[in-house]
Amino acid sequence: MSNLISSQIMPANDSIHGLDAYKSFVPVFNFTTFQAFLPFFYICPTIVIMVTILVKYKKAKAALNSATMDNNIFACIMFYFTFNMLFYFGDYFHLNLPTAGFVTSWCAGVEPNRGFTLLLMYSYYSNYCVIICPFLVCLMRLTIMMSPRQNERYCKLIMYRFAIPFLFLVPLALVAVNVTTTGYCKQLDHPFSFGSIIIYEGEDYARLNIIIHFSFSSFIFSSNTAMTIFMFYKLRMTQTSSTSERTKELKRRAEFSLFLAVVSSVVPFITNSICSVSFLFDRTAWDYVLFVRPIGNDFETTMMPWVLFLTHPMFRSKKKTSPVNTTSVFVTSNNTSSTRNATAVTS
């Protein structure tokens, strides 16, 4: 890299603006450039699955299919899908595409500006929303489990009084610190090659964003874990010797569903935490571990839709089901509380 820009001085912030070596840069097709296209091989099918889930849910609701799920949980899941897609494209233009080198020559001719800042704020905002959505799904599940007979009333109250304001306003407050910064294109250090860049907000703002992100994601992850452990405990405690086979099957499905929900949130939390800790405590190692971040984020984006589509009875082979919604079990059934609890978690 130093040979390519020996006639010019790299700014202290590693901005590539105005450097001729970057203006004339032409990417060579290799694995680094290929990774800009690789995500579309699994993102595009995932988008199709998301749309399919929405369409089939609406048809199941219209047909009063017994395999359908709670309205509020489904709303949170659709928020989750939407923000996952928004974050994917935000992070793609923030990190994936620039590191491939396809916008390097263009970036070298563009001055640091607030347009880059808006891209960064958009990426951070959608990421915070993605972090919040599993927490809301978990909260709805817990509410249904704890109040099976009045879950509709309590879930609606939580949705409009807490969930929606929390989902949209808290991320806005968390990204507000970036209002005064100016984004620019920055050359990434080794092991990234010459021409691999990132849209950046500056070291001080990057450190502040990472501290906020790591603290918030740790709090949400801890809350999710605590609620999930409690739901596992409740499911286990309701097991009795007289429990019917159907109830046992519902519990197995509920536990499996909870397990998958935990896995889908653990992977991105671990990968993002590795990057955050590296940046805060060993800045030189950050560039070496940065590649794991999109792996964890893309894993989260694709896992939940596919798992829901492949495991939920609403999307399985067409079978005739009784015209009674599962949520009505909470109100009209004389089944044991263990059945209601298991059904609540599988909703």
C-alpha positions, 0 to 999 in steps of 0.5 A, a space after each residue: 500500500 505504501 508504494 502505491 501512495 508514496 508520492 502522497 501522504 495518507 491523512 491521519 484518519 486514513 481518509 482516501 479523499 483526493 488521493 490519485 492512487 485510489 482515484 485510479 484504483 480498479 478492483 481485481 476479481 478475487 474472493 474479496 470482490 466475490 464476497 460483495 455478490 455472495 450474500 445475494 445467493 441466500 438473501 434473495 431466497 430469504 426475501 421470498 420466504 419472508 413474503 411467503 410467510 406473510 401471504 400464508 399467515 393472511 390466508 391462515 387467518 382468513 380461514 381460521 386455521 388452528 395452526 396460525 399464531 398470535 397476532 402480536 407475536 406475528 407483528 413483532 416477527 414481521 418487524 424483525 424481518 423488515 428491519 433485518 432486511 433494512 439492516 442488511 442493505 445498510 450494512 452492505 453499503 456501509 461495509 460489504 460493498 466498500 471492502 470489495 473495492 467497487 466504490 473505491 475510485 468513486 469514494 476517492 473523488 467524494 469529499 467527506 459529507 453528511 450523506 455518508 453520515 446518514 448512511 451510517 445512522 441508517 445502518 446503526 438505527 436498523 441494527 438497533 431495531 433488529 436487536 430489539 425485535 427478538 426481545 419483544 417477541 420473547 416478551 409477548 411469549 412470556 406474557 401469553 404464558 403468564 396470562 393465558 386467559 387474558 393474553 390478548 388484552 395484555 399483549 395489545 396493551 404492551 404492543 401499543 404502550 411499550 413495544 412500538 414506542 420502544 422499537 422506534 424511539 430508542 434506536 433514534 435516541 441511540 444514533 442521535 450522537 452521530 448528528 454532528 459527525 461527518 462520514 468519509 471513506 477510510 482505508 482498512 488496515 492489514 489484512 485487508 488489501 489496498 482499495 478495501 475501504 469502509 464508510 467511517 465516522 472517525 475514531 472518536 465517534 466510532 468508539 462512542 458508537 461501539 460502546 453504546 452498541 455493545 452496552 445496549 446489545 448486552 442488556 437486551 441479550 441478558 434480558 432475552 436470556 433471563 426470559 427464555 430461562 424462565 420460560 424453560 423453567 415454567 415449561 418443565 415445572 408444569 410437567 406431570 405424570 398425567 400430562 397427555 401426549 399432545 401436551 408433551 408434544 407441544 412442550 417439546 415443540 415449545 422448547 425446540 422453538 425457544 432453543 432456536 430463538 436463543 441460537 439466532 440471537 447468540 451468534 450475532 451477539 458473539 460476533 458483534 461482541 468480538 468486534 466491539 471488544 477488539 476495537 475497544 481494547 486492541 484496536 490493531 486486531 479490529 481489522 482482523 476480526 471485522 470479517 466475522 461481523 457480517 457472518 453473524 448478522 447474515 446468519 440472524 437475517 436468514 435463520 429466523 425466516 427459514 426456521 419459522 417456515 420449515 418448523 411452524 405447522 402453519 407452513 407445513 403440508 396442507 392438512 385439514 385443521 379444525 377452525 379454532 385459533 390456537 389463541 382461543 385455547 387460552 380463553 375457552 379451553 378447559 385444558 390444564 395450564 400446562 397445555 396452555 403454557 406450551 401452546 403459548 410458546 409455540 404460537 
